Amino acid sequence: MLTPAPLTKGVVKYCFGRAAESYGIELHVLQVLGNHYHAVLTDPEGRLPEFMAWVDREIAKACNAIFARAESFWSSDHYSAVRLCDAESVFGKMLYTFVNVVQAGLVRDYIDWPGVRSTPRDWVRPPEVVRRPEVHFNQKDARWTEVELRFTVPPQFRDRPAEAFAGDVQRAIEERQREIRARRRAAGQTFLGVERVLKTDPMSKPLSKHVKGKLSPTFAAGTPEGQKRARNERAHFLASYREALFKWRHGLECLFPFGAYWLPRFANAPCMNAATAVASMDSG
């Protein structure tokens, strides 16, 4: 039901732009396919759960209004949030997201994708101004009549000019796409193409079966050293969280590690800030 159509695209752009502004999220890359989306983002304030809840809820309500339906819109599975632990993993996931529609055999070039998608050029051009869709949302509310859909260079790459970095990413995209096209050609596979994509029945289902029980990674790193550090950081977080939870339950003085969400947010449990967390990891 996310198959590209003007109203659906407007809903998705509006939701991402409004939620990013509301929850302090920095969007870097976004690509929306017919039944799921990929995003690479930075969450400086630790509010990703709120951001995701708002985006998914409002897209679901608006699209259900478009299709005059009231059933569940998204899968009941939780969303996949993979923490990218180093510059290599950030670059790799951005590249994966950009070329995903090509990898899926939908179009030969990601730039041809008629749905919502960003490009490296979005890092150096003004943000897109998106009008509030005329479905679902309160049209009498004077606020949020327009939002900006803004994309920024990830923090790991802000030590160089955005224009130069965007050029490097675009060249990497073109190289990856040539590799994908060559593999599909060797296998006798073609691409669906824009015309057939736009004719997709919104109520159709993928032919491939959903595989349950697959691993759902929580972090990614681009080097062996980065993977080792990420594993150590996760082990440190879990141990610190369990210790703090035990103390909190027994009324003892405690401090939850940075990254803990529900109890610090809704039960006022004490939690480390980012600077304290970095110092703790460095000393550990």
PAZAPA-4460 file (N, C-alpha, C; in steps of 0.05 Angstrom, whole numbers, plus 32768, in hexadecimal, padded with zeros to 4 digits):
% residues 284
    n_x    n_y    n_z   ca_x   ca_y   ca_z    c_x    c_y    c_z   seq   type   mol
   8010   7FE8   8000   8000   8000   8000   8011   8019   8000     1      M     A
   802B   8016   7FFF   803D   802D   7FFC   8047   8030   7FDF     2      L     A
   803A   8020   7FCD   8041   8023   7FB0   803E   8040   7FA8     3      T     A
   8051   804B   7F99   8052   8068   7F93   8038   8072   7F87     4      P     A
   802D   8086   7F94   8015   8095   7F8A   8018   80B1   7F97     5      A     A
   800F   80C6   7F8A   8013   80E1   7F94   800A   80E5   7FB1     6      P     A
   7FF2   80DC   7FB8   7FE8   80E0   7FD3   7FF8   80D0   7FE8     7      L     A
   7FFE   80B7   7FE1   800D   80A6   7FF3   8029   80B2   7FF8     8      T     A
   8036   80BB   7FE3   8051   80C7   7FE5   8050   80E0   7FF6     9      K     A
   803B   80EF   7FF3   8038   8107   8003   8035   8101   8021    10      G     A
   8026   80EC   8027   8023   80E3   8042   803E   80DB   804E    11      V     A
   804D   80CB   8040   8066   80C1   804A   807A   80D8   804E    12      V     A
   807C   80EA   803B   808F   8100   803E   8087   8112   8055    13      K     A
   806D   8118   8058   8063   8129   806D   8069   811C   8089    14      Y     A
   8064   8102   808B   8068   80F4   80A4   8085   80F5   80AD    15      C     A
   8097   80EF   809A   80B4   80EE   80A1   80BE   810A   80A7    16      F     A
   80B5   811E   8098   80BE   8139   809D   80B4   8144   80B7    17      G     A
   809B   8140   80BD   8090   814A   80D6   809B   813B   80EE    18      R     A
   809E   8121   80ED   80A8   8111   8104   80C5   8118   8109    19      A     A
   80D5   811B   80F3   80F1   8122   80F7   80F4   813C   8106    20      A     A
   80E4   8150   80FF   80E5   816A   810D   80DB   8167   8129    21      E     A
   80C7   8157   812E   80BA   8155   8148   80CD   8147   815C    22      S     A
   80DC   8133   8153   80EB   8122   8165   8109   8125   8162    23      Y     A
   8112   813A   8154   812E   8140   8152   813E   812B   8142    24      G     A
   8132   811E   812F   8140   810A   811F   814D   8117   8106    25      I     A
   8165   810E   8100   8173   8117   80E8   8171   8101   80D3    26      E     A
   8163   8106   80BE   8160   80F3   80A8   8178   80F6   8095    27      L     A
   8184   80DF   808D   819A   80DF   807A   8192   80D3   805F    28      H     A
   8185   80BC   8060   817C   80AE   8048   8161   80A1   804D    29      V     A
   8150   80A2   8039   8135   8096   803C   812D   808A   8021    30      L     A
   8123   8072   8022   8117   8065   800A   80FF   8055   8012    31      Q     A
   80E8   805A   8005   80CF   804E   800C   80C6   803C   7FF4    32      V     A
   80C4   8022   7FF9   80BB   800F   7FE5   809D   800A   7FE9    33      L     A
   8093   7FF5   7FDB   8076   7FF1   7FDB   806B   7FE8   7FF6    34      G     A
   807B   7FDA   8006   8070   7FCF   801F   8083   7FD3   8037    35      N     A
   8098   7FE3   8034   80AB   7FE8   804A   80BC   8000   8043    36      H     A
   80CC   8008   8056   80DE   801E   8050   80F9   801A   805E    37      Y     A
   810D   8028   8054   8128   8028   8060   812F   8045   8066    38      H     A
   813B   8049   807D   8144   8064   8084   815F   8062   8093    39      A     A
   8171   8075   808D   8189   8078   809D   8187   8093   80AA    40      V     A
   818A   8093   80C5   8184   80AC   80D4   8195   80AD   80ED    41      L     A
   8196   80C5   80F8   81A4   80C9   8112   818F   80D3   8126    42      T     A
   8191   80C8   813F   817E   80CD   8154   818C   80DA   816B    43      D     A
   8192   80F4   816A   81A2   8101   817F   8195   8101   819A    44      P     A
   817B   8102   819C   816D   8105   81B5   8163   80EB   81C1    45      E     A
   8168   80D4   81B3   815F   80BA   81BD   8141   80B8   81BC    46      G     A
   8134   80C1   81A6   8117   80C0   81A4   810D   80B0   818C    47      R     A
   811E   809D   8183   8117   808D   816C   80FC   807E   8170    48      L     A
   80F7   8072   8188   80DD   8063   818B   80C5   8076   8186    49      P     A
   80C7   808F   8190   80B0   80A1   818C   80AE   80A9   816F    50      E     A
   80C5   80AE   8162   80C5   80B5   8146   80B8   809E   8135    51      F     A
   80C1   8086   813A   80B7   806F   812A   809A   806A   8130    52      M     A
   8091   806D   8149   8075   8069   814F   8064   807D   8141    53      A     A
   806C   8097   8140   805C   80AB   8133   805B   80A7   8115    54      W     A
   8073   80A2   8109   8074   809E   80EB   8062   8087   80E3    55      V     A
   8066   8070   80F0   8057   8058   80E8   8039   805B   80ED    56      D     A
   8032   8067   8104   8016   806A   810B   8008   807D   80F7    57      R     A
   8014   8094   80F1   8007   80A8   80E0   8007   809F   80C2    58      E     A
   801C   8091   80B9   801B   8086   809E   8005   8072   809C    59      I     A
   8003   8060   80B1   7FEE   804C   80B0   7FD2   8058   80B0    60      A     A
   7FCD   806B   80C1   7FB2   8078   80C2   7FAC   8086   80A8    61      K     A
   7FBF   8095   809D   7FBA   80A4   8085   7FB6   8092   806D    62      A     A
   7FC6   807D   806B   7FC3   806B   8054   7FAA   805A   8057    63      C     A
   7FA3   8053   806E   7F89   8045   8072   7F72   8057   8069    64      N     A
   7F74   8071   806F   7F5F   8083   8066   7F5F   8084   8047    65      A     A
   7F76   8084   803B   7F78   8085   801E   7F6A   806D   8011    66      I     A
   7F6F   8055   801D   7F65   803C   8012   7F4A   8034   801F    67      F     A
   7F3F   8045   8030   7F25   8040   803C   7F25   8024   804A    68      A     A
   7F39   8020   805B   7F3B   8007   806A   7F42   800D   8087    69      R     A
   7F40   7FF9   8098   7F45   7FFD   80B4   7F55   7FE6   80C1    70      A     A
   7F61   7FD5   80B1   7F70   7FBF   80BC   7F8D   7FC8   80C2    71      E     A
   7F9C   7FB5   80CE   7FB8   7FBB   80D4   7FC7   7FC2   80BA    72      S     A
   7FD8   7FD6   80BC   7FE7   7FDF   80A4   8003   7FD3   80A3    73      F     A
   8010   7FD3   80BA   802C   7FC9   80BC   802C   7FAD   80C8    74      W     A
   8042   7F9F   80C4   8046   7F85   80D1   8046   7F89   80EF    75      S     A
   803F   7F74   80FD   803F   7F75   811B   805C   7F72   8126    76      S     A
   806F   7F6A   8115   808B   7F69   811E   8095   7F85   8125    77      D     A
   80A9   7F86   8138   80B5   7FA0   813E   80C7   7FA8   8127    78      H     A
   80CB   7FC2   8125   80DC   7FCC   810F   80F9   7FC5   8115    79      Y     A
   8109   7FC5   8100   8126   7FBF   8103   8135   7FD9   8105    80      S     A
   8142   7FDD   811C   8153   7FF4   8121   816F   7FEB   8125    81      A     A
   8180   7FEE   8111   819C   7FE5   8112   81AE   7FFD   8118    82      V     A
   81BC   7FFC   812E   81CE   8012   8135   81E7   800F   8124    83      R     A
   81EF   8024   8117   8206   8024   8105   821E   8030   8116    84      L     A
   8232   801F   811A   8246   8025   812F   825E   8034   8124    85      C     A
   8262   8035   810A   827A   8043   8100   8273   804E   80E4    86      D     A
   8286   805E   80DA   8281   806B   80C0   827E   8057   80A9    87      A     A
   828C   8041   80AB   828A   802D   8096   826E   8021   8094    88      E     A
   8262   801B   80AC   8247   8010   80AB   8232   8025   80A3    89      S     A
   8236   803E   80AA   8224   8053   80A1   8224   8055   8083    90      V     A
   823C   8056   8077   823F   8058   805A   8232   8040   804D    91      F     A
   8238   8028   8057   822D   8010   804B   820F   800F   804C    92      G     A
   8202   8017   8062   81E5   8016   8064   81D8   802C   8053    93      K     A
   81E6   8042   8051   81DB   8057   803E   81DB   804C   8022    94      M     A
   81F1   8040   801A   81F3   8035   7FFF   81DE   8020   7FFA    95      L     A
   81DA   800E   800E   81C6   7FF9   800C   81AA   8006   8009    96      Y     A
   81A4   801B   8018   818A   8027   8016   8186   8035   7FFB    97      T     A
   8199   8043   7FF1   8197   8050   7FD8   8190   803D   7FC1    98      F     A
   819E   8026   7FC1   819B   8013   7FAA   8187   7FFD   7FAF    99      V     A
   8178   7FFE   7FC5   8167   7FE8   7FCC   8152   7FE2   7FB6   100      N     A
   8147   7FF6   7FA9   8133   7FF2   7F95   8140   7FE5   7F7C   101      V     A
   8159   7FE9   7F78   8168   7FDC   7F62   816D   7FBF   7F69   102      V     A
   8177   7FBB   7F82   817C   7FA0   7F8C   8163   7F8F   7F8B   103      Q     A
   814C   7F9B   7F8F   8133   7F8C   7F90   8128   7F87   7F73   104      A     A
   8136   7F91   7F5F   812D   7F8D   7F43   8116   7F9E   7F3A   105      G     A
   8112   7FB5   7F48   80FB   7FC6   7F41   8102   7FD9   7F2B   106      L     A
   8119   7FE7   7F2D   8122   7FFA   7F18   8140   7FF6   7F14   107      V     A
   8149   7FFF   7EFC   8165   7FFC   7EF6   8177   8010   7F04   108      R     A
   816C   8027   7F0A   817B   803D   7F17   8169   8048   7F2E   109      D     A
   8175   804B   7F45   8165   8054   7F5C   8157   806E   7F58   110      Y     A
   8163   807F   7F47   8159   8099   7F41   813E   8098   7F32   111      I     A
   8139   8080   7F26   8120   807D   7F17   8109   8075   7F29   112      D     A
   810E   806E   7F42   80F9   8065   7F54   80E4   807B   7F58   113      W     A
   80CB   8075   7F52   80B6   808A   7F53   80AB   808F   7F6F   114      P     A
   80B4   807E   7F82   80AA   8082   7F9E   80BB   8096   7FAC   115      G     A
   80B7   8098   7FC7   80C6   80AA   7FD7   80E3   80A0   7FDA   116      V     A
   80F6   80B0   7FD4   8112   80A8   7FD7   8124   80C2   7FD7   117      R     A
   813A   80C0   7FE5   814D   80D6   7FE6   8164   80D0   7FD4   118      S     A
   8175   80E3   7FCF   818D   80E0   7FBF   81A4   80EF   7FCE   119      T     A
   81BD   80EA   7FC7   81D2   80FA   7FD3   81D0   8118   7FCF   120      P     A
   81C3   8120   7FB9   81C0   813C   7FB3   81AE   814A   7FC8   121      R     A
   819E   813B   7FD5   818C   8147   7FEA   819C   8152   8001   122      D     A
   81B5   814A   8004   81C6   8154   8019   81CF   8171   8014   123      W     A
   81CE   8179   7FFB   81D9   8194   7FF4   81C4   81A6   7FE9   124      V     A
   81AB   819D   7FE6   8196   81AE   7FDC   8182   81B5   7FF2   125      R     A
   8172   81CA   7FEE   815F   81D2   8003   814B   81BB   8009   126      P     A
   8141   81B9   8021   812D   81A4   8028   8114   81A8   8018   127      P     A
   8106   8191   8013   80EC   8192   8005   80D7   819B   8018   128      E     A
   80C6   81AE   8010   80AF   81B6   8020   8097   81A5   8018   129      V     A
   808B   8198   802C   8075   8185   8028   805C   8190   8035   130      V     A
   8047   8192   8025   802D   819B   802F   801F   8185   803E   131      R     A
   800F   818C   8052   8000   8178   8061   7FEC   816A   804F   132      R     A
   7FEC   814F   804D   7FD9   8141   803C   7FBC   8146   8045   133      P     A
   7FAA   8145   8032   7F8E   814B   8037   7F7F   8131   803F   134      E     A
   7F8C   8120   804D   7F7F   8108   8058   7F89   8105   8075   135      V     A
   7F78   80FB   8086   7F7E   80F3   80A1   7F86   810A   80B4   136      H     A
   7F99   811B   80AC   7FA4   812F   80BE   7F90   8146   80C2   137      F     A
   7F91   8152   80D9   7F7E   8167   80E1   7F83   8180   80CF   138      N     A
   7F72   8185   80BC   7F75   819B   80AA   7F70   81B6   80B7   139      Q     A
   7F63   81B6   80CE   7F5D   81D0   80DC   7F74   81D8   80EE   140      K     A
   7F87   81C7   80F2   7F9E   81CD   8103   7FB0   81E1   80F4   141      D     A
   7FB4   81F8   80FF   7FC5   820C   80F1   7FE3   8204   80F2   142      A     A
   7FEA   81F2   8104   8006   81E9   8104   800A   81D3   80EF   143      R     A
   8022   81CF   80E8   802B   81B9   80D7   801C   81B8   80BC   144      W     A
   8016   81CF   80B2   800A   81D0   8097   801F   81C9   8082   145      T     A
   8038   81CF   8088   804F   81C8   8077   8065   81BE   8089   146      E     A
   8075   81AB   807E   808D   81A1   808C   80A4   81A0   8077   147      V     A
   80BC   819F   8081   80D3   819D   8070   80DE   8180   8072   148      E     A
   80E2   8174   805B   80EF   8159   805B   810C   815E   8055   149      L     A
   811C   815C   806A   8138   8164   8068   814A   814C   806B   150      R     A
   815F   814B   805A   8173   8135   805D   818F   8142   8061   151      F     A
   819E   8135   8073   81B8   8140   807A   81CE   812B   8078   152      T     A
   81E6   8133   8074   81FD   8121   8074   8200   8115   8090   153      V     A
   8205   80FB   8092   8209   80EF   80AD   8220   80FC   80BC   154      P     A
   821F   80FE   80D6   8234   810B   80E6   8250   8100   80E0   155      P     A
   8252   80E6   80DA   826C   80DA   80D6   827B   80E5   80BD   156      Q     A
   826D   80F4   80AC   8279   80FD   8093   8277   811C   8090   157      F     A
   8274   812A   80A6   8271   8147   80A5   828C   8156   80A6   158      R     A
   82A2   8147   80A5   82BC   8154   80A6   82C5   815C   808A   159      D     A
   82B4   8158   8076   82BB   815F   805A   82A3   816D   804D   160      R     A
   82A7   817B   8037   8291   8189   802A   827A   8176   8022   161      P     A
   8262   817D   8027   824B   816C   8020   824A   8166   8002   162      A     A
   8251   8179   7FF2   8250   8175   7FD5   8263   815F   7FCC   163      E     A
   827B   815F   7FD7   828E   814B   7FD0   8286   812F   7FDA   164      A     A
   827B   812E   7FF3   8272   8115   7FFD   825B   810A   7FED   165      F     A
   8248   811B   7FE6   8231   8112   7FD5   823B   8107   7FBB   166      A     A
   8250   8112   7FAF   825B   8108   7F96   8267   80EC   7F9A   167      G     A
   8275   80E8   7FB0   8281   80CE   7FB6   826B   80B9   7FB9   168      D     A
   8256   80C0   7FC8   8240   80AC   7FCC   8232   80A6   7FB2   169      V     A
   822E   80BA   7FA1   8221   80B5   7F87   8231   80A3   7F76   170      Q     A
   824C   80A6   7F76   825D   8094   7F66   825C   8078   7F72   171      R     A
   825B   8075   7F8C   8259   805A   7F98   823E   804D   7F91   172      A     A
   8229   805D   7F90   820E   8053   7F88   820F   8048   7F6B   173      I     A
   821B   8058   7F59   821D   8050   7F3D   822D   8036   7F39   174      E     A
   8243   8033   7F48   8253   801B   7F47   8243   8003   7F51   175      E     A
   8235   8006   7F68   8225   7FF0   7F73   820F   7FE9   7F60   176      R     A
   8202   7FFC   7F53   81ED   7FF6   7F40   81F7   7FE7   7F28   177      Q     A
   820F   7FEE   7F1E   821A   7FDF   7F08   821F   7FC2   7F0F   178      R     A
   8228   7FBD   7F28   822C   7FA2   7F31   8212   7F93   7F32   179      E     A
   81FD   7F9F   7F3D   81E2   7F92   7F3F   81D7   7F8C   7F23   180      I     A
   81D9   7F9F   7F11   81CE   7F9B   7EF6   81DD   7F84   7EE8   181      R     A
   81F8   7F83   7EEC   8207   7F6D   7EE0   81FF   7F52   7EEB   182      A     A
   81FB   7F50   7F05   81F2   7F36   7F11   81D7   7F2E   7F07   183      R     A
   81C5   7F41   7F05   81AA   7F3A   7EFC   81AA   7F32   7EDE   184      R     A
   81BB   7F40   7ECE   81BD   7F39   7EB2   81C8   7F1D   7EAF   185      R     A
   81DD   7F16   7EBF   81E9   7EFB   7EBD   81D5   7EE6   7EC5   186      A     A
   81C2   7EED   7ED7   81AE   7EDA   7EE1   8195   7ED9   7ED0   187      A     A
   8195   7EEA   7EBA   817E   7EEB   7EA9   8166   7EFA   7EB5   188      G     A
   816B   7F0B   7EC8   8156   7F1A   7ED6   8154   7F36   7ECB   189      Q     A
   813C   7F41   7ECB   8136   7F5C   7EC1   812D   7F6D   7ED9   190      T     A
   8124   7F85   7ED3   811A   7F97   7EE7   80FC   7F9C   7EE1   191      F     A
   80ED   7FA0   7EF6   80D0   7FA4   7EF3   80CA   7FBD   7EE3   192      L     A
   80D7   7FD3   7EE9   80D4   7FEC   7EDB   80BE   7FFD   7EE7   193      G     A
   80C1   8018   7EE2   80AF   802B   7EEF   8092   8027   7EE8   194      V     A
   808C   8021   7ECE   8070   801E   7EC6   8062   8008   7ED4   195      E     A
   8070   7FF1   7ED7   8063   7FDA   7EE5   8062   7FDF   7F03   196      R     A
   8076   7FED   7F0E   8075   7FF4   7F2A   805C   8004   7F31   197      V     A
   8056   8017   7F20   803F   8029   7F25   8025   801B   7F21   198      L     A
   8025   8004   7F13   800C   7FF5   7F0F   8008   7FDF   7F24   199      K     A
   801B   7FDE   7F38   8018   7FCA   7F4D   7FFF   7FCE   7F5D   200      T     A
   7FF0   7FB9   7F61   7FD7   7FBA   7F71   7FDF   7FBE   7F8E   201      D     A
   7FD5   7FD4   7F9B   7FDC   7FD9   7FB7   7FD4   7FC3   7FCA   202      P     A
   7FC1   7FB3   7FC2   7FB7   7F9D   7FD4   7FC5   7F83   7FCE   203      M     A
   7FD8   7F83   7FBC   7FE7   7F6A   7FB6   7FFB   7F64   7FCC   204      S     A
   8005   7F4B   7FCC   8019   7F43   7FE0   8032   7F38   7FD3   205      K     A
   8049   7F3A   7FE0   8061   7F2F   7FD4   805E   7F11   7FD0   206      P     A
   806A   7F06   7FBA   8069   7EEA   7FB5   807B   7EDA   7FC7   207      L     A
   8091   7EE7   7FD0   80A4   7ED9   7FE1   8099   7ED6   7FFD   208      S     A
   809F   7EC0   800A   8095   7EBA   8025   80A6   7EC9   8039   209      K     A
   8099   7ED3   804E   80A7   7EDF   8064   80B4   7ECA   8075   210      H     A
   80CE   7ECC   807A   80DD   7EB8   8089   80DF   7EC1   80A6   211      V     A
   80D3   7EB1   80B8   80D4   7EB8   80D4   80EE   7EAD   80E1   212      K     A
   80F6   7EB9   80F6   810D   7EAE   8105   8128   7EB8   80FB   213      G     A
   8128   7ECA   80E8   8142   7ED4   80DE   814E   7EE6   80F3   214      K     A
   8169   7EE8   80F3   8177   7EFA   8105   816F   7F16   8100   215      L     A
   816B   7F26   8115   8165   7F42   8113   817C   7F52   8120   216      S     A
   8190   7F5B   8111   81A7   7F68   811E   819F   7F82   812C   217      P     A
   81AD   7F88   8141   81A9   7FA1   814F   81BF   7FB6   814A   218      T     A
   81D5   7FAD   813F   81EA   7FC0   8138   81F9   7FB6   8120   219      F     A
   8208   7FC8   8113   8219   7FC0   80FC   8232   7FD1   80FE   220      A     A
   8249   7FC4   80F6   8262   7FD2   80F5   8271   7FC9   80DC   221      A     A
   8281   7FDB   80D0   828D   7FD5   80B7   82A9   7FC9   80B8   222      G     A
   82B4   7FC6   80D0   82CF   7FBB   80D3   82CE   7FA7   80EB   223      T     A
   82E1   7F94   80EB   82E2   7F81   8102   82E6   7F90   811D   224      P     A
   82F6   7FA5   811C   82FA   7FB5   8135   82E0   7FC2   813D   225      E     A
   82D1   7FCD   812A   82B8   7FD9   8130   82A4   7FC5   813B   226      G     A
   82A4   7FAD   812F   8291   7F99   8139   8297   7F91   8156   227      Q     A
   82B1   7F8E   815B   82BA   7F86   8177   82B2   7F9C   818B   228      K     A
   82B6   7FB5   8183   82AF   7FCB   8195   8291   7FCC   8199   229      R     A
   8281   7FC8   8183   8264   7FC9   8185   825A   7FB2   8197   230      A     A
   8265   7F9A   8195   825D   7F84   81A7   8263   7F8B   81C4   231      R     A
   827B   7F97   81C9   8282   7F9E   81E4   826F   7FB3   81EF   232      N     A
   8269   7FC7   81DE   8257   7FDC   81E7   823B   7FD1   81EE   233      E     A
   8231   7FBF   81DD   8217   7FB3   81E2   8217   7FA3   81FC   234      R     A
   822C   7F93   8200   822E   7F83   8218   822F   7F95   8231   235      A     A
   823E   7FAB   822E   8241   7FBE   8244   8225   7FCB   824A   236      H     A
   8217   7FD2   8235   81FC   7FDE   8239   81E9   7FCB   8247   237      F     A
   81E8   7FB2   823D   81D5   7F9F   8249   81DC   7F99   8266   238      L     A
   81F6   7F96   826D   81FE   7F91   8288   81F7   7FA9   829A   239      A     A
   81FC   7FC1   8290   81F6   7FD9   829F   81D8   7FDD   82A3   240      S     A
   81C8   7FD6   828F   81AB   7FD9   8290   81A0   7FC5   82A5   241      Y     A
   81A9   7FAC   82A4   819F   7F98   82B7   81A6   7FA0   82D4   242      R     A
   81BE   7FAB   82D8   81C6   7FB3   82F3   81B4   7FCB   82FD   243      E     A
   81B0   7FDE   82EB   81A0   7FF5   82F2   8183   7FED   82F7   244      A     A
   8179   7FDB   82E6   815D   7FD2   82EA   8159   7FC4   8305   245      L     A
   816C   7FB3   830C   816B   7FA5   8326   816A   7FBA   833D   246      F     A
   817B   7FCE   833C   817D   7FE2   8351   8163   7FF2   8351   247      K     A
   8159   7FFA   8339   8141   800A   8338   8129   7FFC   8343   248      W     A
   8127   7FE2   833E   8111   7FD2   8348   8112   7FD0   8367   249      R     A
   8129   7FD1   8372   812C   7FCE   838F   8130   7FE9   839D   250      H     A
   812A   7FFF   838F   812B   8019   839C   8147   8023   83A2   251      G     A
   815B   8018   8394   8177   8020   8399   817F   8036   8385   252      L     A
   8194   8044   838C   819E   8059   837A   81A9   804B   8361   253      E     A
   81A2   8056   8349   81AA   8049   8330   81AD   805E   831B   254      C     A
   81BA   8055   8305   81BE   8066   82EE   81BD   8055   82D5   255      L     A
   81A7   8058   82C5   81A4   8048   82AD   81B8   8052   8297   256      F     A
   81C2   803F   8286   81D5   8047   8272   81C8   8058   825C   257      P     A
   81D8   8068   824F   81CE   8078   8238   81C3   8065   8223   258      F     A
   81AB   806B   8219   819E   805A   8205   8186   804C   8211   259      G     A
   8184   804B   822C   816C   8040   8239   8155   8053   8232   260      A     A
   813E   8048   822D   8128   805A   8223   8110   805B   8235   261      Y     A
   8102   8045   823A   80E7   8046   8245   80E7   8051   8262   262      W     A
   80F7   8045   8273   80F7   804D   828F   8101   806A   8294   263      L     A
   8117   8072   8287   811F   808E   828A   810A   80A1   827E   264      P     A
   80FD   8099   8269   80EA   80AB   825B   80D0   80AD   826A   265      R     A
   80C5   8096   8274   80AA   8096   827E   80A8   8091   829C   266      F     A
   80BF   8088   82A9   80BE   8084   82C6   80D3   8095   82D4   267      A     A
   80DF   80A8   82C5   80F2   80BB   82D1   810A   80AD   82DE   268      N     A
   8111   8095   82D4   8129   8088   82DE   8142   8097   82D5   269      A     A
   8156   809A   82E7   816F   80A9   82DF   817E   809A   82C9   270      P     A
   8189   80AA   82B7   8197   809E   82A0   81AF   80AF   8299   271      C     A
   81C4   80A2   8290   81DC   80B0   8286   81D6   80C1   826E   272      M     A
   81E4   80D7   826C   81E2   80E6   8253   81F8   80DD   8240   273      N     A
   81F8   80E7   8227   820B   80DD   8213   8228   80E1   821B   274      A     A
   822F   80F8   8226   824B   80FE   822D   8254   80EB   8243   275      A     A
   8244   80E6   8257   824B   80D4   826D   824E   80B7   8262   276      T     A
   823D   80AF   824F   823F   8095   8244   8259   8091   8235   277      A     A
   8261   80A4   8225   827A   80A2   8216   8292   80A0   8229   278      V     A
   8292   80B1   823E   82A8   80B0   8252   82A8   8095   8260   279      A     A
   8291   808A   8266   828F   8070   8273   829B   805A   8261   280      S     A
   8294   805A   8247   829E   8046   8235   82BC   8048   8231   281      M     A
   82C5   8061   822F   82E2   8065   822B   82F2   805B   8243   282      D     A
   82E7   8060   825B   82F6   8057   8272   82F3   8039   8277   283      S     A
   82DE   802D   826B   82DA   8010   826E   82EA   8000   825C   284      G     A
***
